[in-house]
């Protein structure tokens, strides 16, 4: 079975060094959703403090398979602002 790694990006990066053996990408997506929900259940401020949460799921070879993205958006948000562009860039590192 392939091994998938679930890396958390929430203003910092937590690198998953162990990974999980799962049958396929679909099973890995389900696990990523469960993991994300578990993180937020345990610590809702994780999303509120940093305004975004990203879980990058990679294969054994290090290639990104997919990502789970969650964000809070302030009512005063305007698309294309410098702050908005910087936040997007920060989450893609």
MOPAC internal coordinates of N, CA, C and O (Angstrom, degrees):
PM7 1SCF
backbone

  N    0.0000 0     0.00 0     0.00 0    0    0    0
  C    1.4628 1     0.00 0     0.00 0    1    0    0
  C    1.5180 1   109.77 1     0.00 0    2    1    0
  O    1.2310 1   120.59 1   -36.57 1    3    2    1
  N    1.3255 1   116.47 1   143.43 1    3    2    1
  C    1.4680 1   119.24 1   177.89 1    5    3    2
  C    1.5327 1   111.47 1   -70.31 1    6    5    3
  O    1.2310 1   121.38 1   -26.61 1    7    6    5
  N    1.3200 1   114.96 1   153.39 1    7    6    5
  C    1.4622 1   121.57 1   178.31 1    9    7    6
  C    1.5264 1   108.15 1  -106.34 1   10    9    7
  O    1.2310 1   121.11 1   -45.77 1   11   10    9
  N    1.3248 1   115.48 1   134.23 1   11   10    9
  C    1.4634 1   123.13 1   179.48 1   13   11   10
  C    1.5231 1   108.96 1  -117.96 1   14   13   11
  O    1.2310 1   121.14 1   -35.06 1   15   14   13
  N    1.3320 1   115.43 1   144.94 1   15   14   13
  C    1.4629 1   122.38 1  -179.54 1   17   15   14
  C    1.5217 1   109.04 1  -117.79 1   18   17   15
  O    1.2310 1   120.96 1   -43.51 1   19   18   17
  N    1.3307 1   115.78 1   136.49 1   19   18   17
  C    1.4610 1   122.66 1  -174.47 1   21   19   18
  C    1.5265 1   108.71 1  -114.89 1   22   21   19
  O    1.2310 1   120.31 1   -79.55 1   23   22   21
  N    1.3246 1   117.02 1   100.45 1   23   22   21
  C    1.4633 1   123.13 1  -176.37 1   25   23   22
  C    1.5296 1   109.64 1   -98.84 1   26   25   23
  O    1.2310 1   120.29 1   -52.18 1   27   26   25
  N    1.3218 1   117.06 1   127.82 1   27   26   25
  C    1.4613 1   122.22 1  -177.64 1   29   27   26
  C    1.5225 1   109.63 1   -96.44 1   30   29   27
  O    1.2310 1   120.77 1   -50.01 1   31   30   29
  N    1.3312 1   116.14 1   129.99 1   31   30   29
  C    1.4644 1   122.56 1   175.80 1   33   31   30
  C    1.5297 1   106.95 1  -123.06 1   34   33   31
  O    1.2310 1   120.43 1   -67.75 1   35   34   33
  N    1.3209 1   116.78 1   112.25 1   35   34   33
  C    1.4716 1   121.13 1  -179.07 1   37   35   34
  C    1.5238 1   109.97 1  -142.61 1   38   37   35
  O    1.2310 1   120.82 1  -133.02 1   39   38   37
  N    1.2929 1   116.05 1    46.98 1   39   38   37
  C    1.4568 1   121.01 1  -173.01 1   41   39   38
  C    1.5228 1   109.84 1    97.85 1   42   41   39
  O    1.2310 1   120.77 1   153.17 1   43   42   41
  N    1.3092 1   116.14 1   -26.83 1   43   42   41
  C    1.4672 1   123.69 1   170.57 1   45   43   42
  C    1.5234 1   105.93 1  -127.90 1   46   45   43
  O    1.2310 1   120.42 1    -0.30 1   47   46   45
  N    1.3198 1   116.79 1   179.70 1   47   46   45
  C    1.4590 1   119.43 1   176.74 1   49   47   46
  C    1.5161 1   109.75 1  -125.82 1   50   49   47
  O    1.2310 1   121.05 1   -49.29 1   51   50   49
  N    1.3257 1   115.61 1   130.71 1   51   50   49
  C    1.4592 1   122.22 1   171.38 1   53   51   50
  C    1.5161 1   106.61 1  -109.98 1   54   53   51
  O    1.2310 1   120.63 1   -65.76 1   55   54   53
  N    1.3145 1   116.40 1   114.24 1   55   54   53
  C    1.4585 1   121.40 1  -178.19 1   57   55   54
  C    1.5267 1   109.05 1   -90.84 1   58   57   55
  O    1.2310 1   121.06 1   -54.27 1   59   58   57
  N    1.3182 1   115.59 1   125.73 1   59   58   57
  C    1.4623 1   122.25 1   176.74 1   61   59   58
  C    1.5247 1   107.85 1   -80.58 1   62   61   59
  O    1.2310 1   120.37 1   -68.25 1   63   62   61
  N    1.3033 1   116.90 1   111.75 1   63   62   61
  C    1.4660 1   121.00 1  -178.02 1   65   63   62
  C    1.5287 1   112.46 1   -92.98 1   66   65   63
  O    1.2310 1   120.47 1   162.85 1   67   66   65
  N    1.3416 1   116.71 1   -17.15 1   67   66   65
  C    1.4675 1   120.37 1  -176.15 1   69   67   66
  C    1.5185 1   113.10 1   -95.48 1   70   69   67
  O    1.2310 1   120.28 1   135.66 1   71   70   69
  N    1.3185 1   117.06 1   -44.34 1   71   70   69
  C    1.4542 1   121.18 1  -178.52 1   73   71   70
  C    1.5153 1   112.39 1    72.04 1   74   73   71
  O    1.2310 1   121.61 1    -0.53 1   75   74   73
  N    1.3291 1   114.52 1   179.47 1   75   74   73
  C    1.4651 1   122.50 1   179.59 1   77   75   74
  C    1.5140 1   108.73 1  -137.20 1   78   77   75
  O    1.2310 1   120.73 1   -43.28 1   79   78   77
  N    1.3163 1   116.22 1   136.72 1   79   78   77
  C    1.4551 1   120.37 1   173.30 1   81   79   78
  C    1.5256 1   108.14 1   -81.65 1   82   81   79
  O    1.2310 1   121.00 1   -55.70 1   83   82   81
  N    1.3094 1   115.69 1   124.30 1   83   82   81
  C    1.4649 1   122.09 1  -179.45 1   85   83   82
  C    1.5232 1   108.17 1  -137.86 1   86   85   83
  O    1.2310 1   120.12 1   -27.63 1   87   86   85
  N    1.3372 1   117.38 1   152.37 1   87   86   85
  C    1.4626 1   119.52 1  -173.67 1   89   87   86
  C    1.5287 1   115.78 1   -64.58 1   90   89   87
  O    1.2310 1   120.21 1   146.03 1   91   90   89
  N    1.3636 1   117.21 1   -33.97 1   91   90   89
  C    1.4606 1   118.99 1  -175.33 1   93   91   90
  C    1.5298 1   110.25 1  -165.14 1   94   93   91
  O    1.2310 1   121.40 1    -0.69 1   95   94   93
  N    1.3500 1   114.93 1   179.31 1   95   94   93
  C    1.4685 1   120.50 1  -178.67 1   97   95   94
  C    1.5278 1   111.89 1   -60.51 1   98   97   95
  O    1.2310 1   120.30 1   142.19 1   99   98   97
  N    1.3253 1   117.03 1   -37.81 1   99   98   97
  C    1.4686 1   119.88 1  -179.22 1  101   99   98
  C    1.5312 1   110.92 1   -62.12 1  102  101   99
  O    1.2310 1   120.63 1   135.99 1  103  102  101
  N    1.3104 1   116.40 1   -44.01 1  103  102  101
  C    1.4701 1   120.46 1   177.68 1  105  103  102
  C    1.5336 1   110.33 1   -64.78 1  106  105  103
  O    1.2310 1   120.32 1   143.36 1  107  106  105
  N    1.3278 1   116.99 1   -36.64 1  107  106  105
  C    1.4662 1   120.77 1   178.42 1  109  107  106
  C    1.5320 1   110.73 1   -67.18 1  110  109  107
  O    1.2310 1   119.98 1   142.55 1  111  110  109
  N    1.3177 1   117.64 1   -37.45 1  111  110  109
  C    1.4723 1   120.72 1   176.82 1  113  111  110
  C    1.5207 1   110.63 1   -62.90 1  114  113  111
  O    1.2310 1   120.79 1   134.81 1  115  114  113
  N    1.3268 1   116.09 1   -45.19 1  115  114  113
  C    1.4748 1   119.45 1   177.94 1  117  115  114
  C    1.5235 1   110.89 1   -60.17 1  118  117  115
  O    1.2310 1   120.79 1   136.91 1  119  118  117
  N    1.3253 1   116.09 1   -43.09 1  119  118  117
  C    1.4684 1   120.06 1   179.24 1  121  119  118
  C    1.5213 1   111.01 1   -64.32 1  122  121  119
  O    1.2310 1   120.05 1   141.65 1  123  122  121
  N    1.3281 1   117.51 1   -38.35 1  123  122  121
  C    1.4659 1   121.05 1   178.53 1  125  123  122
  C    1.5277 1   111.12 1   -63.77 1  126  125  123
  O    1.2310 1   120.25 1   139.92 1  127  126  125
  N    1.3285 1   117.13 1   -40.08 1  127  126  125
  C    1.4689 1   120.76 1   177.75 1  129  127  126
  C    1.5272 1   109.80 1   -65.48 1  130  129  127
  O    1.2310 1   120.42 1   134.84 1  131  130  129
  N    1.3372 1   116.81 1   -45.16 1  131  130  129
  C    1.4813 1   120.00 1   177.64 1  133  131  130
  C    1.5319 1   110.81 1   -59.30 1  134  133  131
  O    1.2310 1   120.89 1   135.70 1  135  134  133
  N    1.3176 1   115.90 1   -44.30 1  135  134  133
  C    1.4621 1   121.29 1  -178.96 1  137  135  134
  C    1.5248 1   110.49 1   -61.92 1  138  137  135
  O    1.2310 1   120.66 1   133.04 1  139  138  137
  N    1.3222 1   116.35 1   -46.96 1  139  138  137
  C    1.4640 1   121.50 1   179.63 1  141  139  138
  C    1.5344 1   110.34 1   -59.89 1  142  141  139
  O    1.2310 1   120.45 1   133.24 1  143  142  141
  N    1.3183 1   116.74 1   -46.76 1  143  142  141
  C    1.4680 1   120.81 1   179.83 1  145  143  142
  C    1.5228 1   110.80 1   -62.86 1  146  145  143
  O    1.2310 1   120.11 1   140.94 1  147  146  145
  N    1.3208 1   117.40 1   -39.06 1  147  146  145
  C    1.4571 1   121.31 1   177.92 1  149  147  146
  C    1.5227 1   111.85 1   -64.20 1  150  149  147
  O    1.2310 1   120.42 1   137.92 1  151  150  149
  N    1.3287 1   116.80 1   -42.08 1  151  150  149
  C    1.4682 1   120.34 1   177.61 1  153  151  150
  C    1.5236 1   110.82 1   -59.64 1  154  153  151
  O    1.2310 1   120.62 1   134.77 1  155  154  153
  N    1.3286 1   116.41 1   -45.23 1  155  154  153
  C    1.4673 1   120.87 1  -178.22 1  157  155  154
  C    1.5206 1   111.83 1   -72.23 1  158  157  155
  O    1.2310 1   119.87 1   146.57 1  159  158  157
  N    1.3227 1   117.86 1   -33.43 1  159  158  157
  C    1.4612 1   120.61 1   176.35 1  161  159  158
  C    1.5335 1   109.85 1   -63.77 1  162  161  159
  O    1.2310 1   120.88 1   137.29 1  163  162  161
  N    1.3281 1   115.92 1   -42.71 1  163  162  161
  C    1.4620 1   120.82 1  -179.03 1  165  163  162
  C    1.5200 1   112.82 1   -73.06 1  166  165  163
  O    1.2310 1   120.44 1   147.86 1  167  166  165
  N    1.3295 1   116.76 1   -32.14 1  167  166  165
  C    1.4709 1   120.16 1  -176.21 1  169  167  166
  C    1.5314 1   110.22 1  -150.28 1  170  169  167
  O    1.2310 1   119.87 1   -97.54 1  171  170  169
  N    1.3460 1   117.86 1    82.46 1  171  170  169
  C    1.4685 1   120.38 1  -179.58 1  173  171  170
  C    1.5240 1   113.27 1   -59.55 1  174  173  171
  O    1.2310 1   120.33 1   154.15 1  175  174  173
  N    1.3373 1   116.98 1   -25.85 1  175  174  173
  C    1.4617 1   120.01 1   179.50 1  177  175  174
  C    1.5271 1   112.04 1   -67.03 1  178  177  175
  O    1.2310 1   120.47 1   163.33 1  179  178  177
  N    1.3157 1   116.70 1   -16.67 1  179  178  177
  C    1.4636 1   120.45 1   177.35 1  181  179  178
  C    1.5249 1   110.90 1   -53.68 1  182  181  179
  O    1.2310 1   120.39 1   136.95 1  183  182  181
  N    1.3058 1   116.85 1   -43.05 1  183  182  181
  C    1.4663 1   121.67 1   178.55 1  185  183  182
  C    1.5216 1   110.96 1   -83.15 1  186  185  183
  O    1.2310 1   119.87 1   141.90 1  187  186  185
  N    1.3083 1   117.85 1   -38.10 1  187  186  185
  C    1.4615 1   121.13 1  -176.19 1  189  187  186
  C    1.5277 1   112.14 1   -69.38 1  190  189  187
  O    1.2310 1   120.06 1   142.04 1  191  190  189
  N    1.3202 1   117.48 1   -37.96 1  191  190  189
  C    1.4671 1   120.58 1  -178.28 1  193  191  190
  C    1.5293 1   112.16 1   -71.24 1  194  193  191
  O    1.2310 1   120.26 1   139.73 1  195  194  193
  N    1.3155 1   117.10 1   -40.27 1  195  194  193
  C    1.4637 1   120.81 1  -174.46 1  197  195  194
  C    1.5190 1   113.78 1  -100.83 1  198  197  195
  O    1.2310 1   119.81 1   170.76 1  199  198  197
  N    1.3243 1   117.96 1    -9.24 1  199  198  197
  C    1.4511 1   125.29 1   178.95 1  201  199  198
  C    1.5198 1   114.35 1    69.30 1  202  201  199
  O    1.2310 1   119.68 1   174.20 1  203  202  201
  N    1.3328 1   118.22 1    -5.80 1  203  202  201
  C    1.4564 1   119.16 1   173.92 1  205  203  202
  C    1.5190 1   110.04 1  -156.06 1  206  205  203
  O    1.2310 1   121.78 1   -22.37 1  207  206  205
  N    1.2980 1   114.21 1   157.63 1  207  206  205
  C    1.4545 1   122.16 1   178.22 1  209  207  206
  C    1.5169 1   106.72 1  -143.31 1  210  209  207
  O    1.2310 1   121.04 1   -47.47 1  211  210  209
  N    1.3038 1   115.61 1   132.53 1  211  210  209
  C    1.4606 1   120.68 1   179.85 1  213  211  210
  C    1.5182 1   108.09 1  -133.72 1  214  213  211
  O    1.2310 1   121.10 1   -45.97 1  215  214  213
  N    1.3150 1   115.49 1   134.03 1  215  214  213
  C    1.4542 1   120.90 1   173.33 1  217  215  214
  C    1.5184 1   107.01 1  -117.51 1  218  217  215
  O    1.2310 1   121.00 1   -66.93 1  219  218  217
  N    1.3177 1   115.69 1   113.07 1  219  218  217
  C    1.4580 1   121.57 1   177.14 1  221  219  218
  C    1.5219 1   108.01 1   -90.76 1  222  221  219
  O    1.2310 1   120.56 1   -52.66 1  223  222  221
  N    1.3039 1   116.54 1   127.34 1  223  222  221
  C    1.4536 1   121.11 1   178.89 1  225  223  222
  C    1.5277 1   107.48 1  -109.54 1  226  225  223
  O    1.2310 1   121.65 1   -59.09 1  227  226  225
  N    1.3234 1   114.45 1   120.91 1  227  226  225
  C    1.4631 1   120.13 1  -177.79 1  229  227  226
  C    1.5249 1   110.39 1  -117.35 1  230  229  227
  O    1.2310 1   121.39 1   -22.62 1  231  230  229
  N    1.3226 1   114.95 1   157.38 1  231  230  229
  C    1.4592 1   122.39 1   175.77 1  233  231  230
  C    1.5304 1   108.55 1   -87.25 1  234  233  231
  O    1.2310 1   121.01 1    -4.43 1  235  234  233
  N    1.3174 1   115.67 1   175.57 1  235  234  233
  C    1.4685 1   120.73 1  -179.39 1  237  235  234
  C    1.5191 1   112.87 1   -57.62 1  238  237  235
  O    1.2310 1   120.30 1   149.69 1  239  238  237
  N    1.3279 1   117.03 1   -30.31 1  239  238  237
  C    1.4627 1   120.33 1  -179.03 1  241  239  238
  C    1.5366 1   112.41 1   -81.90 1  242  241  239
  O    1.2310 1   120.33 1  -178.27 1  243  242  241
  N    1.3427 1   116.97 1     1.73 1  243  242  241
  C    1.4603 1   121.27 1   177.69 1  245  243  242
  C    1.5178 1   114.54 1    90.28 1  246  245  243
  O    1.2310 1   120.03 1   173.22 1  247  246  245
  N    1.3352 1   117.55 1    -6.78 1  247  246  245
  C    1.4643 1   119.94 1  -179.30 1  249  247  246
  C    1.5244 1   110.65 1   -74.49 1  250  249  247
  O    1.2310 1   121.21 1   -41.11 1  251  250  249
  N    1.3207 1   115.28 1   138.89 1  251  250  249
  C    1.4563 1   121.41 1   176.22 1  253  251  250
  C    1.5153 1   109.58 1   -66.43 1  254  253  251
  O    1.2310 1   120.47 1   -54.06 1  255  254  253
  N    1.3296 1   116.70 1   125.94 1  255  254  253
  C    1.4638 1   121.50 1   176.89 1  257  255  254
  C    1.5248 1   109.94 1   -92.97 1  258  257  255
  O    1.2310 1   120.49 1   138.60 1  259  258  257
  N    1.3463 1   116.66 1   -41.40 1  259  258  257
  C    1.4603 1   122.71 1   176.55 1  261  259  258
  C    1.5196 1   108.06 1  -172.61 1  262  261  259
  O    1.2310 1   121.02 1    -6.17 1  263  262  261
  N    1.3341 1   115.65 1   173.83 1  263  262  261
  C    1.4676 1   121.16 1   178.98 1  265  263  262
  C    1.5222 1   108.96 1  -139.04 1  266  265  263
  O    1.2310 1   121.27 1   -32.30 1  267  266  265
  N    1.3074 1   115.17 1   147.70 1  267  266  265
  C    1.4657 1   122.61 1   171.65 1  269  267  266
  C    1.5241 1   105.26 1  -103.84 1  270  269  267
  O    1.2310 1   119.99 1   -52.37 1  271  270  269
  N    1.3269 1   117.63 1   127.63 1  271  270  269
  C    1.4615 1   122.33 1  -178.85 1  273  271  270
  C    1.5200 1   110.15 1  -122.93 1  274  273  271
  O    1.2310 1   120.61 1   -49.60 1  275  274  273
  N    1.3155 1   116.44 1   130.40 1  275  274  273
  C    1.4577 1   122.79 1   173.26 1  277  275  274
  C    1.5129 1   107.81 1  -130.28 1  278  277  275
  O    1.2310 1   120.78 1   -39.66 1  279  278  277
  N    1.3183 1   116.12 1   140.34 1  279  278  277
  C    1.4678 1   119.89 1  -179.39 1  281  279  278
  C    1.5181 1   110.11 1  -146.89 1  282  281  279
  O    1.2310 1   121.25 1   -31.94 1  283  282  281
  N    1.3087 1   115.22 1   148.06 1  283  282  281
  C    1.4556 1   120.21 1   168.70 1  285  283  282
  C    1.5210 1   106.57 1  -101.67 1  286  285  283
  O    1.2310 1   120.72 1   -36.19 1  287  286  285
  N    1.3277 1   116.24 1   143.81 1  287  286  285
  C    1.4605 1   120.81 1  -177.78 1  289  287  286
  C    1.5198 1   108.30 1  -125.62 1  290  289  287
  O    1.2310 1   121.20 1   -57.39 1  291  290  289
  N    1.2919 1   115.30 1   122.61 1  291  290  289
  C    1.4552 1   121.87 1   179.23 1  293  291  290
  C    1.5268 1   109.87 1   -70.81 1  294  293  291
  O    1.2310 1   120.50 1   -33.00 1  295  294  293
  N    1.3109 1   116.65 1   147.00 1  295  294  293
  C    1.4622 1   121.43 1  -179.83 1  297  295  294
  C    1.5322 1   112.15 1   -59.96 1  298  297  295
  O    1.2310 1   119.80 1   153.69 1  299  298  297
  N    1.3260 1   117.99 1   -26.31 1  299  298  297
  C    1.4638 1   121.94 1  -179.19 1  301  299  298
  C    1.5291 1   112.32 1   -85.96 1  302  301  299
  O    1.2310 1   119.66 1  -178.74 1  303  302  301
  N    1.3149 1   118.26 1     1.26 1  303  302  301
  C    1.4610 1   122.22 1  -177.57 1  305  303  302
  C    1.5219 1   111.67 1   -61.55 1  306  305  303
  O    1.2310 1   121.13 1   -41.42 1  307  306  305
  N    1.3113 1   115.45 1   138.58 1  307  306  305
  C    1.4622 1   122.66 1   175.54 1  309  307  306
  C    1.5257 1   107.59 1  -128.51 1  310  309  307
  O    1.2310 1   119.44 1   -50.46 1  311  310  309
  N    1.3109 1   118.68 1   129.54 1  311  310  309
  C    1.4708 1   119.83 1  -178.53 1  313  311  310
  C    1.5196 1   111.71 1   -62.85 1  314  313  311
  O    1.2310 1   121.79 1   -35.55 1  315  314  313
  N    1.3414 1   114.18 1   144.45 1  315  314  313
  C    1.4504 1   120.21 1   174.39 1  317  315  314
  C    1.5095 1   115.70 1    84.05 1  318  317  315
  O    1.2310 1   119.48 1  -176.27 1  319  318  317
  N    1.3225 1   118.59 1     3.73 1  319  318  317
  C    1.4602 1   119.35 1   178.06 1  321  319  318
  C    1.5150 1   109.36 1   -70.21 1  322  321  319
  O    1.2310 1   120.36 1   -23.31 1  323  322  321
  N    1.3033 1   116.92 1   156.69 1  323  322  321
  C    1.4672 1   121.10 1  -179.31 1  325  323  322
  C    1.5212 1   111.52 1   -58.65 1  326  325  323
  O    1.2310 1   120.19 1   137.84 1  327  326  325
  N    1.3124 1   117.25 1   -42.16 1  327  326  325
  C    1.4581 1   120.77 1   179.80 1  329  327  326
  C    1.5230 1   109.53 1   -61.70 1  330  329  327
  O    1.2310 1   120.22 1   137.96 1  331  330  329
  N    1.3270 1   117.19 1   -42.04 1  331  330  329
  C    1.4592 1   122.16 1   179.55 1  333  331  330
  C    1.5296 1   110.17 1   -61.22 1  334  333  331
  O    1.2310 1   119.79 1   133.88 1  335  334  333
  N    1.3034 1   118.00 1   -46.12 1  335  334  333
  C    1.4558 1   122.53 1   179.97 1  337  335  334
  C    1.5245 1   110.36 1   -62.77 1  338  337  335
  O    1.2310 1   119.68 1   138.55 1  339  338  337
  N    1.3376 1   118.22 1   -41.45 1  339  338  337
  C    1.4594 1   121.39 1   179.57 1  341  339  338
  C    1.5178 1   111.21 1   -64.89 1  342  341  339
  O    1.2310 1   119.89 1   138.43 1  343  342  341
  N    1.3266 1   117.82 1   -41.57 1  343  342  341
  C    1.4704 1   120.61 1   179.38 1  345  343  342
  C    1.5141 1   110.75 1   -61.42 1  346  345  343
  O    1.2310 1   120.04 1   138.05 1  347  346  345
  N    1.3164 1   117.53 1   -41.95 1  347  346  345
  C    1.4593 1   121.02 1   178.51 1  349  347  346
  C    1.5183 1   109.84 1   -62.40 1  350  349  347
  O    1.2310 1   120.17 1   134.95 1  351  350  349
  N    1.3075 1   117.28 1   -45.05 1  351  350  349
  C    1.4621 1   121.47 1   179.74 1  353  351  350
  C    1.5214 1   111.01 1   -61.70 1  354  353  351
  O    1.2310 1   120.12 1   139.52 1  355  354  353
  N    1.3277 1   117.37 1   -40.48 1  355  354  353
  C    1.4644 1   122.00 1  -178.98 1  357  355  354
  C    1.5235 1   111.21 1   -63.69 1  358  357  355
  O    1.2310 1   119.42 1   142.09 1  359  358  357
  N    1.3136 1   118.71 1   -37.91 1  359  358  357
  C    1.4571 1   121.02 1  -177.24 1  361  359  358
  C    1.5246 1   111.98 1   -76.42 1  362  361  359
  O    1.2310 1   119.59 1   164.74 1  363  362  361
  N    1.3235 1   118.39 1   -15.26 1  363  362  361
  C    1.4537 1   120.67 1  -177.89 1  365  363  362
  C    1.5244 1   112.76 1   -92.14 1  366  365  363
  O    1.2310 1   120.29 1  -179.64 1  367  366  365
  N    1.3008 1   117.05 1     0.36 1  367  366  365
  C    1.4731 1   119.97 1   179.39 1  369  367  366
  C    1.4926 1   111.88 1   -79.21 1  370  369  367
  O    1.2310 1   120.10 1   180.00 1  371  370  369

